[in-house]
Structure formats: structure tokens, C-alpha cells
């Protein structure tokens, strides 16, 4: 909940920019699935990634996609 003007104790809603990190294993798995399973199918696919924002101050948060992104 965003703070209304004059509400003590509530902080403002903030958004943090992030950088993406695509592991080489992700690209390999995507290539294999595109060639052998998806072929010409262009429908969206569900994948999972990991968001991490515990780095030192001043560094962007990370969204990481690994070879296991397709294990849903």
C-alpha cells in the first residue's frame, strides 16, 4: 500500500530496475526444445526464473534464467 500524504509510518511504493542474466545452459535447452519439440509452434511457453535483489547497494537486481527454466 502506498503512503498517503500525512500518513506517518507508511513508506512509498518503489520499483527497482533489474538486469537479466541468461545462463548458457538456458540457451542450449531452448535450442534443443525449439528444434525437437516446439518446431514452428510460436505459442507462449511457461518458464521460471529467479529474481535476486540482495546485492550491495548501487548494483541492480538480477533476473536469472537457467537450463532448469523449462522444468515446470
C-alpha angles and dihedrals in degrees: 000000000000119000118256117220109278097018106130118211098024120108127214120258109254133186125212124211114234138198124222124232116196112194118221087239089061092056092047093051092046090051092050093048093046093051099040108025115015098034107159094352108120097180116129115268127211115239134165130227138178123245116202127180101164097106125116119289113279096032119105122247116255135231108199126196117192136177088273091062090100095053098102 
